[in-house]
Amino acid sequence: MRSIRYQEIAGSIRDRVEAAAPGALLPSESELSSEFGVSRVTVRRALELLRDEGSIAARQGFGWFVVTEPVQQRLDELGTIEAQLERSGRRAERRVLEFAFVAPPPRVAALLGVDQVLRVRRVNLADGEPFAVVTVWCPAELAADLSRGDVERRPFYELLDVELRGATQTIGADSAEPADATVLGVPVGSPLLRCERITTDRSGSPVLVSEHLFPA
C-alpha cells in the first residue's frame, strides 16, 4: 500500500513541478510529510522518483528544486555579453574575482584534454549592477602569457592566439550557492539560469569551457 501511496504523492508533486518556474524550490521534506500525512521516508521516495525522471534535483542545505531539460544551441558567430550591452547603450564591465592556474574539474579536463588550466572567475556588470557570474577554463598552454589585467579588459576570444570556429551552448536551471549569491546580491538557493559554453578551434577541438550564471 505504501508503494502506491508514494506514487500518488509523486504524481501530485509532479503537477506542481510542471507548473513551476525552473529553479523554484519545493516545500521541505518535513512540510510535504505534514501535508500528505506520511513519513519523510515515503516523501523522500516520491521525490527520488521525480529526481530519477529528471524533473527535480536536490542540493545539500537548500532542498529540492525544479530543473528543466537543458537546451543546447549551436553558436556559429561568437560574441560577448559586453558587446551586446554596449550596442544597447549600457555600460559593460567585468571584474575578475579569481585568477589562478589549477587542475580542472573532471568534466572540464575531459573536454579540454588537459590536466592544467587557467581558471578565471569574474562578475559581469551592466551600469554598475552585477548580472552574471562567469567562470572560464582555458588550457594552461594557451593562457601562459595572459595576466589578470588582460582578462579583465578583454574577452578570451580576442586574447587567444587561436583561430576559433564556433561554440555550443547548453542552457539549464540551477540554484544559487552562497558564493554566487553574495556576488549577485540574491538569496542563497534562489533560481539561476545556467549556461555552459564550449568554444572550439577550426579543427573542432574545445579550447574554452565557460559557465555563466544569471539570476532567473
Contacts in CASP RR format, 6 or more apart in sequence:
PFRMAT RR
TARGET T0000
AUTHOR 0000-0000-0000
METHOD contacts of the structure
MODEL  1
MRSIRYQEIAGSIRDRVEAAAPGALLPSESELSSEFGVSRVTVRRALELL
RDEGSIAARQGFGWFVVTEPVQQRLDELGTIEAQLERSGRRAERRVLEFA
FVAPPPRVAALLGVDQVLRVRRVNLADGEPFAVVTVWCPAELAADLSRGD
VERRPFYELLDVELRGATQTIGADSAEPADATVLGVPVGSPLLRCERITT
DRSGSPVLVSEHLFPA
2 42 0 8 1.000
5 38 0 8 1.000
5 42 0 8 1.000
6 38 0 8 1.000
6 42 0 8 1.000
6 43 0 8 1.000
6 45 0 8 1.000
6 46 0 8 1.000
6 49 0 8 1.000
7 46 0 8 1.000
7 49 0 8 1.000
9 32 0 8 1.000
9 36 0 8 1.000
9 38 0 8 1.000
9 42 0 8 1.000
9 43 0 8 1.000
9 46 0 8 1.000
10 46 0 8 1.000
10 47 0 8 1.000
10 49 0 8 1.000
10 50 0 8 1.000
11 46 0 8 1.000
12 36 0 8 1.000
13 26 0 8 1.000
13 32 0 8 1.000
13 46 0 8 1.000
13 47 0 8 1.000
13 50 0 8 1.000
13 56 0 8 1.000
14 50 0 8 1.000
14 53 0 8 1.000
14 55 0 8 1.000
16 26 0 8 1.000
17 26 0 8 1.000
17 50 0 8 1.000
17 55 0 8 1.000
17 56 0 8 1.000
17 66 0 8 1.000
18 55 0 8 1.000
20 66 0 8 1.000
21 66 0 8 1.000
21 191 0 8 1.000
21 216 0 8 1.000
22 66 0 8 1.000
22 67 0 8 1.000
22 68 0 8 1.000
22 172 0 8 1.000
22 173 0 8 1.000
22 191 0 8 1.000
22 193 0 8 1.000
22 216 0 8 1.000
23 65 0 8 1.000
23 66 0 8 1.000
23 67 0 8 1.000
23 173 0 8 1.000
23 174 0 8 1.000
23 175 0 8 1.000
23 191 0 8 1.000
23 192 0 8 1.000
23 216 0 8 1.000
24 65 0 8 1.000
24 66 0 8 1.000
24 191 0 8 1.000
25 62 0 8 1.000
25 63 0 8 1.000
25 64 0 8 1.000
25 65 0 8 1.000
25 175 0 8 1.000
25 189 0 8 1.000
25 191 0 8 1.000
26 32 0 8 1.000
26 47 0 8 1.000
26 56 0 8 1.000
26 63 0 8 1.000
26 64 0 8 1.000
26 65 0 8 1.000
26 66 0 8 1.000
27 35 0 8 1.000
28 63 0 8 1.000
29 40 0 8 1.000
29 43 0 8 1.000
29 44 0 8 1.000
29 47 0 8 1.000
29 63 0 8 1.000
29 64 0 8 1.000
30 40 0 8 1.000
32 43 0 8 1.000
32 46 0 8 1.000
32 47 0 8 1.000
33 39 0 8 1.000
33 40 0 8 1.000
33 42 0 8 1.000
33 43 0 8 1.000
36 42 0 8 1.000
36 43 0 8 1.000
47 56 0 8 1.000
47 58 0 8 1.000
47 64 0 8 1.000
50 56 0 8 1.000
51 57 0 8 1.000
51 58 0 8 1.000
51 64 0 8 1.000
54 67 0 8 1.000
54 69 0 8 1.000
55 66 0 8 1.000
55 67 0 8 1.000
56 64 0 8 1.000
56 65 0 8 1.000
56 66 0 8 1.000
56 67 0 8 1.000
57 64 0 8 1.000
57 65 0 8 1.000
57 67 0 8 1.000
58 64 0 8 1.000
58 65 0 8 1.000
59 65 0 8 1.000
59 175 0 8 1.000
59 177 0 8 1.000
59 189 0 8 1.000
62 175 0 8 1.000
62 188 0 8 1.000
62 189 0 8 1.000
65 173 0 8 1.000
65 175 0 8 1.000
65 189 0 8 1.000
65 191 0 8 1.000
66 173 0 8 1.000
67 172 0 8 1.000
67 173 0 8 1.000
68 172 0 8 1.000
68 173 0 8 1.000
70 170 0 8 1.000
70 171 0 8 1.000
70 172 0 8 1.000
71 170 0 8 1.000
71 171 0 8 1.000
71 172 0 8 1.000
72 168 0 8 1.000
72 169 0 8 1.000
72 170 0 8 1.000
72 171 0 8 1.000
73 168 0 8 1.000
73 169 0 8 1.000
73 170 0 8 1.000
73 171 0 8 1.000
74 166 0 8 1.000
74 167 0 8 1.000
74 168 0 8 1.000
75 166 0 8 1.000
75 167 0 8 1.000
75 168 0 8 1.000
75 169 0 8 1.000
75 197 0 8 1.000
76 166 0 8 1.000
77 166 0 8 1.000
78 157 0 8 1.000
78 164 0 8 1.000
78 166 0 8 1.000
78 167 0 8 1.000
78 199 0 8 1.000
79 155 0 8 1.000
79 157 0 8 1.000
80 155 0 8 1.000
80 157 0 8 1.000
81 92 0 8 1.000
81 124 0 8 1.000
81 132 0 8 1.000
81 212 0 8 1.000
82 92 0 8 1.000
82 93 0 8 1.000
82 94 0 8 1.000
82 124 0 8 1.000
82 155 0 8 1.000
83 92 0 8 1.000
85 91 0 8 1.000
85 92 0 8 1.000
85 126 0 8 1.000
86 92 0 8 1.000
90 126 0 8 1.000
90 127 0 8 1.000
91 126 0 8 1.000
91 127 0 8 1.000
91 128 0 8 1.000
92 124 0 8 1.000
92 125 0 8 1.000
92 126 0 8 1.000
93 124 0 8 1.000
93 125 0 8 1.000
93 126 0 8 1.000
93 128 0 8 1.000
94 122 0 8 1.000
94 123 0 8 1.000
94 124 0 8 1.000
94 125 0 8 1.000
94 134 0 8 1.000
94 152 0 8 1.000
95 122 0 8 1.000
95 123 0 8 1.000
95 125 0 8 1.000
95 152 0 8 1.000
96 120 0 8 1.000
96 121 0 8 1.000
96 122 0 8 1.000
96 148 0 8 1.000
96 149 0 8 1.000
96 151 0 8 1.000
96 152 0 8 1.000
97 121 0 8 1.000
97 122 0 8 1.000
97 123 0 8 1.000
97 183 0 8 1.000
98 119 0 8 1.000
98 120 0 8 1.000
98 121 0 8 1.000
98 122 0 8 1.000
99 118 0 8 1.000
99 119 0 8 1.000
99 120 0 8 1.000
99 148 0 8 1.000
99 151 0 8 1.000
100 118 0 8 1.000
100 119 0 8 1.000
101 116 0 8 1.000
101 117 0 8 1.000
101 118 0 8 1.000
101 119 0 8 1.000
101 140 0 8 1.000
101 143 0 8 1.000
102 116 0 8 1.000
102 117 0 8 1.000
102 119 0 8 1.000
103 109 0 8 1.000
103 115 0 8 1.000
103 116 0 8 1.000
103 117 0 8 1.000
104 112 0 8 1.000
104 114 0 8 1.000
104 115 0 8 1.000
104 116 0 8 1.000
104 117 0 8 1.000
104 119 0 8 1.000
104 137 0 8 1.000
108 117 0 8 1.000
108 137 0 8 1.000
108 209 0 8 1.000
109 115 0 8 1.000
109 117 0 8 1.000
111 198 0 8 1.000
111 206 0 8 1.000
111 209 0 8 1.000
112 137 0 8 1.000
112 139 0 8 1.000
112 206 0 8 1.000
112 207 0 8 1.000
112 209 0 8 1.000
113 139 0 8 1.000
114 139 0 8 1.000
114 140 0 8 1.000
114 141 0 8 1.000
116 139 0 8 1.000
116 140 0 8 1.000
117 137 0 8 1.000
117 138 0 8 1.000
117 139 0 8 1.000
117 140 0 8 1.000
117 143 0 8 1.000
118 136 0 8 1.000
118 137 0 8 1.000
118 138 0 8 1.000
118 139 0 8 1.000
118 140 0 8 1.000
118 143 0 8 1.000
118 146 0 8 1.000
119 135 0 8 1.000
119 136 0 8 1.000
119 137 0 8 1.000
120 135 0 8 1.000
120 136 0 8 1.000
120 138 0 8 1.000
120 151 0 8 1.000
121 133 0 8 1.000
121 134 0 8 1.000
121 135 0 8 1.000
121 136 0 8 1.000
122 133 0 8 1.000
122 134 0 8 1.000
122 135 0 8 1.000
122 136 0 8 1.000
122 151 0 8 1.000
122 152 0 8 1.000
123 130 0 8 1.000
123 132 0 8 1.000
123 133 0 8 1.000
123 134 0 8 1.000
123 183 0 8 1.000
123 184 0 8 1.000
124 130 0 8 1.000
124 131 0 8 1.000
124 132 0 8 1.000
124 133 0 8 1.000
124 134 0 8 1.000
125 131 0 8 1.000
130 183 0 8 1.000
130 184 0 8 1.000
130 185 0 8 1.000
131 184 0 8 1.000
131 214 0 8 1.000
131 215 0 8 1.000
132 184 0 8 1.000
132 212 0 8 1.000
132 213 0 8 1.000
132 214 0 8 1.000
133 180 0 8 1.000
133 183 0 8 1.000
133 184 0 8 1.000
133 212 0 8 1.000
133 213 0 8 1.000
134 210 0 8 1.000
134 211 0 8 1.000
134 212 0 8 1.000
134 213 0 8 1.000
135 210 0 8 1.000
135 211 0 8 1.000
136 151 0 8 1.000
136 156 0 8 1.000
136 208 0 8 1.000
136 209 0 8 1.000
136 210 0 8 1.000
137 208 0 8 1.000
137 209 0 8 1.000
137 210 0 8 1.000
138 146 0 8 1.000
138 156 0 8 1.000
138 160 0 8 1.000
138 207 0 8 1.000
138 208 0 8 1.000
139 207 0 8 1.000
142 160 0 8 1.000
142 161 0 8 1.000
142 162 0 8 1.000
142 207 0 8 1.000
143 160 0 8 1.000
146 159 0 8 1.000
150 159 0 8 1.000
151 159 0 8 1.000
156 199 0 8 1.000
156 208 0 8 1.000
157 164 0 8 1.000
157 199 0 8 1.000
160 207 0 8 1.000
160 208 0 8 1.000
162 201 0 8 1.000
162 207 0 8 1.000
163 201 0 8 1.000
163 202 0 8 1.000
164 199 0 8 1.000
164 200 0 8 1.000
164 201 0 8 1.000
164 202 0 8 1.000
164 207 0 8 1.000
165 200 0 8 1.000
165 201 0 8 1.000
165 202 0 8 1.000
165 203 0 8 1.000
165 204 0 8 1.000
166 199 0 8 1.000
166 200 0 8 1.000
167 197 0 8 1.000
167 198 0 8 1.000
167 199 0 8 1.000
167 200 0 8 1.000
167 208 0 8 1.000
168 197 0 8 1.000
168 198 0 8 1.000
168 200 0 8 1.000
169 195 0 8 1.000
169 196 0 8 1.000
169 197 0 8 1.000
169 198 0 8 1.000
170 195 0 8 1.000
170 196 0 8 1.000
170 197 0 8 1.000
171 193 0 8 1.000
171 194 0 8 1.000
171 195 0 8 1.000
172 193 0 8 1.000
172 194 0 8 1.000
172 195 0 8 1.000
173 191 0 8 1.000
173 192 0 8 1.000
173 193 0 8 1.000
173 194 0 8 1.000
173 216 0 8 1.000
174 191 0 8 1.000
174 192 0 8 1.000
174 193 0 8 1.000
174 194 0 8 1.000
174 213 0 8 1.000
175 189 0 8 1.000
175 190 0 8 1.000
175 191 0 8 1.000
175 192 0 8 1.000
176 184 0 8 1.000
176 186 0 8 1.000
176 187 0 8 1.000
176 188 0 8 1.000
176 189 0 8 1.000
176 190 0 8 1.000
176 191 0 8 1.000
176 192 0 8 1.000
176 213 0 8 1.000
176 215 0 8 1.000
177 188 0 8 1.000
177 189 0 8 1.000
178 188 0 8 1.000
180 192 0 8 1.000
180 213 0 8 1.000
181 187 0 8 1.000
181 188 0 8 1.000
181 189 0 8 1.000
181 190 0 8 1.000
184 192 0 8 1.000
184 213 0 8 1.000
184 215 0 8 1.000
186 192 0 8 1.000
186 215 0 8 1.000
190 215 0 8 1.000
190 216 0 8 1.000
191 215 0 8 1.000
191 216 0 8 1.000
192 213 0 8 1.000
192 214 0 8 1.000
192 215 0 8 1.000
192 216 0 8 1.000
193 213 0 8 1.000
193 214 0 8 1.000
193 215 0 8 1.000
193 216 0 8 1.000
194 211 0 8 1.000
194 212 0 8 1.000
194 213 0 8 1.000
195 211 0 8 1.000
195 212 0 8 1.000
195 213 0 8 1.000
195 214 0 8 1.000
196 209 0 8 1.000
196 210 0 8 1.000
196 211 0 8 1.000
196 212 0 8 1.000
197 208 0 8 1.000
197 209 0 8 1.000
197 210 0 8 1.000
197 211 0 8 1.000
197 212 0 8 1.000
198 206 0 8 1.000
198 208 0 8 1.000
198 209 0 8 1.000
199 206 0 8 1.000
199 207 0 8 1.000
199 208 0 8 1.000
199 209 0 8 1.000
199 210 0 8 1.000
200 206 0 8 1.000
200 207 0 8 1.000
201 207 0 8 1.000
END
